[in-house]
Amino acid sequence: MALVSMEHVDGTVRGVLTAEKILDTPKELGPKEKFLSKNHKVGLSINFPHFRTCCPTKICNSFCYGAIRGAHITYDRSLLKYLRNYHSVINNPPEVIGEKIAAEFHKQKNFDFIRWNGVGDLFPEAVKVINYLIDNHPDIKLWIVTRKPEMAVQIKSSPNIYIMFSLDKSSLDRQDKVNKLGGHSRLYFSYLKVDNNDQNMPQDISIVFNAKQLRNLDETNVGFYCPVDNRKNKSKNACMSCRKCFSESVIK
């Protein structure tokens, strides 16, 4: 039976689905199925499949929590939901998807933000939905995570969005691409650190993620280390209490 990889870099396959399961799954969300997922760390998120949306670096492919089998976020049921999210977005007008997401969000309690791309990355139709939400539902705070320069700069500028552009030592050229494309007033850079001796991190980093929970890291003048990755906070509801990644302090 054929396997479809969720990510495939240098022969490394992480997160797989059988072709049979994909073919047997409805392409779009059903009337009662929800776009939004709940994650014990980040809260509400919208997720998409890696193999249709991501342009991974070698490093993020190795450490991506959304591509390691065994966690709830990578159960087959979850992976197939991400695929249905994707098909729903590419096959329907942005206003239809935007209103569905807004309706789901407004039924939630204790949440005032959505992490866009808890798993997956931006694609043209998703950017249109985000821009629709910006124009029509400014009360919804969007924390958007991406590694795609050409997609990030197409998002409209608004006080209710925060675009976290993820870098690591193997993808610093993408920072240059963002800047060459004109940048974005609501975009900031995060950095995934996997080595205590990593000297490649740029100075204008707002958030640092400690991939291996390395000890004795130098935290001076290099942005703000995620307190969960740096062994200071527990992961449960961490983003809801910290909120650093979607605050004005990260916008430089």
C-alpha positions in Angstrom: 0.0 0.0 0.0 1.4 3.4 -1.0 2.5 5.8 1.7 2.1 9.6 1.4 4.7 11.5 3.4 3.7 14.6 5.4 7.3 15.8 5.0 10.2 14.4 2.9 13.6 16.0 3.2 16.9 14.2 2.2 15.1 10.9 2.3 13.7 11.4 5.8 10.0 10.7 6.0 8.1 12.0 9.0 4.4 11.5 9.4 2.8 9.2 6.8 -0.7 8.4 5.7 -1.7 5.5 3.4 -3.0 6.6 0.1 -6.1 4.4 0.8 -6.9 6.5 3.9 -6.6 9.7 1.9 -8.8 8.4 -0.9 -11.4 7.2 1.6 -11.6 10.5 3.4 -14.1 13.2 2.4 -12.2 16.0 0.7 -13.8 18.9 2.6 -15.1 19.4 6.1 -18.7 18.3 6.7 -21.3 20.8 7.9 -20.7 20.0 11.6 -17.0 19.6 11.4 -14.8 22.4 12.8 -11.8 24.2 11.4 -10.5 25.1 14.8 -8.5 22.6 16.9 -7.6 22.9 20.6 -4.0 22.4 21.7 -3.0 22.2 25.4 -0.1 24.6 24.8 -1.2 27.2 22.2 -5.0 27.1 22.7 -7.0 27.5 19.5 -5.3 26.7 16.2 -6.0 26.2 12.5 -3.9 23.4 11.0 -3.0 22.3 7.5 -1.2 19.3 6.1 2.6 19.5 5.8 2.8 17.7 2.5 0.6 20.2 0.8 1.7 23.4 2.4 5.2 23.3 3.9 8.5 24.2 2.5 10.6 22.8 5.4 14.2 23.3 6.2 16.3 20.3 7.2 16.2 21.6 10.8 12.5 22.2 11.1 11.9 18.8 9.4 13.9 17.2 12.2 12.3 18.9 15.1 8.7 19.7 14.0 6.3 18.5 16.7 3.6 18.3 14.1 5.5 15.6 12.1 6.5 13.2 14.9 4.3 10.2 15.0 2.7 9.2 18.3 1.4 12.6 19.6 -2.3 13.5 19.4 -1.5 16.2 16.8 -0.2 13.5 14.4 -2.8 10.8 14.9 -4.3 9.7 11.6 -7.6 11.4 12.5 -5.8 14.7 13.1 -3.7 14.5 9.9 -6.8 13.8 7.9 -8.6 16.7 9.5 -5.8 19.0 8.4 -6.2 17.7 4.8 -10.0 18.4 4.9 -9.2 21.9 6.2 -7.0 22.4 3.2 -9.5 21.2 0.6 -12.2 23.3 2.2 -10.1 26.4 1.9 -9.0 25.8 -1.7 -12.4 24.9 -2.9 -14.6 27.6 -1.4 -14.7 31.4 -1.6 -12.7 33.1 1.2 -15.8 34.8 2.6 -17.5 31.4 3.1 -14.5 30.0 5.0 -13.9 33.2 6.9 -17.4 33.4 8.2 -17.3 29.7 9.2 -14.1 30.3 11.2 -15.4 33.5 12.8 -18.6 31.7 13.8 -16.6 28.9 15.4 -14.4 31.4 17.2 -17.2 33.4 18.6 -18.7 30.3 20.2 -15.5 29.7 22.2 -15.0 31.0 25.7 -11.8 32.2 27.2 -10.0 32.7 23.8 -9.3 35.9 22.1 -6.8 34.7 19.5 -6.2 31.9 16.9 -2.8 30.5 16.1 -2.9 30.1 12.3 -0.6 27.2 11.2 -0.3 25.3 14.4 0.7 22.7 11.8 1.4 23.5 8.1 2.1 26.8 6.4 0.5 29.5 4.3 -0.8 29.1 0.7 -2.6 31.5 -1.6 -6.1 30.6 -0.7 -5.3 30.7 3.1 -3.9 34.3 2.7 -7.2 35.4 1.1 -9.1 34.0 4.1 -6.8 35.7 6.5 -7.2 39.0 4.7 -11.0 38.6 4.7 -10.9 38.1 8.5 -8.7 41.1 8.9 -11.3 43.3 7.0 -14.4 41.8 8.5 -13.6 40.5 11.9 -11.0 42.8 13.5 -11.9 41.4 17.0 -10.2 38.1 16.1 -6.5 38.3 16.9 -4.5 36.1 14.5 -1.0 34.8 15.4 0.2 33.6 12.0 3.3 31.4 11.8 5.1 30.9 8.4 8.4 30.2 6.7 7.3 31.5 3.3 8.4 35.1 2.4 6.2 35.4 -0.7 3.1 34.5 1.3 3.8 36.5 4.4 4.1 39.8 2.5 0.7 39.4 0.9 -1.1 39.5 4.3 -2.7 42.9 5.0 -1.3 45.0 7.8 -3.6 45.3 10.8 -3.3 45.7 14.6 -5.0 42.4 15.1 -2.4 40.3 13.4 1.1 39.1 14.3 3.2 37.3 11.7 5.9 35.1 13.2 8.4 34.3 10.6 10.4 31.2 11.6 14.1 31.0 11.0 16.9 28.6 11.8 20.6 28.5 10.9 19.8 26.7 7.6 17.3 29.2 6.4 18.7 32.7 7.1 18.4 33.5 3.4 14.6 33.6 3.9 15.0 36.7 6.1 16.8 38.4 3.2 13.9 37.4 0.9 11.3 38.9 3.3 13.3 42.2 3.3 13.8 42.2 -0.4 10.0 41.8 -0.9 9.4 44.9 1.2 8.9 43.3 4.6 5.8 43.7 6.6 4.9 46.1 9.4 3.4 43.3 11.5 6.1 40.7 10.9 8.8 39.6 13.4 11.4 36.9 13.3 11.7 33.9 15.6 14.7 31.5 15.7 14.9 27.8 16.3 18.1 27.1 18.2 19.4 23.5 18.3 23.0 24.0 19.3 24.5 25.8 22.3 27.3 26.9 20.0 25.1 28.3 17.3 26.6 31.7 16.3 24.3 32.2 13.3 21.4 33.8 15.0 20.7 37.4 13.7 20.4 40.2 16.2 16.9 41.2 15.3 15.2 38.1 16.6 12.1 38.6 18.8 11.5 35.0 20.0 14.0 32.2 20.5 12.8 28.5 20.6 15.1 26.1 22.3 14.5 22.9 20.3 16.3 20.5 22.5 15.7 22.3 25.8 19.4 22.9 26.0 20.7 24.1 29.3 22.9 27.1 30.2 21.9 29.2 27.2 23.1 32.7 26.9 19.9 34.8 26.9 21.4 38.2 26.7 20.7 40.5 23.8 19.1 37.8 21.6 15.4 38.3 22.1 13.0 36.4 24.4 13.4 32.7 25.0 10.2 30.7 25.0 9.7 29.9 28.7 8.4 26.4 28.0 11.3 25.4 25.8 13.7 26.9 28.3 12.3 24.8 31.2 10.7 27.8 33.1 7.0 27.2 32.5 4.8 24.1 32.1 3.4 23.6 28.6 -0.3 23.5 29.6 -2.0 26.8 28.6 1.5 28.3 28.3 0.8 30.5 25.3 -2.5 31.8 26.8 -0.7 32.9 29.9 2.6 34.2 28.3 1.2 35.8 25.2 4.6 37.2 24.2 4.4 35.9 20.6 1.3 37.9 19.9 2.0 41.2 21.8 3.2 44.5 20.5 6.6 44.0 22.2 7.6 41.6 19.4 6.9 44.1 16.6 10.2 45.9 15.9 
